[in-house]
Amino acid sequence: MKIQNITADVVFLGPTYEIGNPDEPFSIFKNVQPDPLNLLAKSLEVSYKIAIQFPGDTQLEELPRLFNESLEKYGL
């Protein structure tokens, strides 16, 4: 994915995701495609204001990991 010279006030992400086991909570790292770390990093190149829509049963404890690993991995 290549983004050049794009700026925005806000980026809205509604990632495509696979329906997992209905007995297990939704995992950002197991169910989101494309790679959620890359998706967030590319979004941060466009704007630091990001809205993300996930299913209601998302494992919220994964959110800090998503942001921290994206920032570290891509040096943002």
Helices and strands as residue ranges (DSSP letters): E 11-13, E 16-17, H 28-31, E 32-33, H 36-46, E 50-52, H 62-74
